[in-house]
Amino acid sequence: GYEPDNVKTYQPKKKPRGKKLTPEDKRKNKLISSIRVRIEHAIGGAKVFHIVRDVYRNHKKGFEDMVMEIACGLHNLRLDYSFSS
């Protein structure tokens, strides 16, 4: 899989064939899952904007990153206002 430099990724441990996971492995998998759910919800919140979700055809350098940053900023703004009421 893709793993940039200076980044550590975590994968859940699969159950061995014919055996069970140890309680420690289950605890680690639950922790990884709880973090992953929050990340997936954040990505889904940014994908509300069609420019992020649909096929992107603009080839200007750095524009894709800027679009994603703006979408994430708008998602964060929406979260700030929805929880403050």
Order of alpha helices (4+ residues) and beta strands (2+ residues): alpha-alpha-alpha
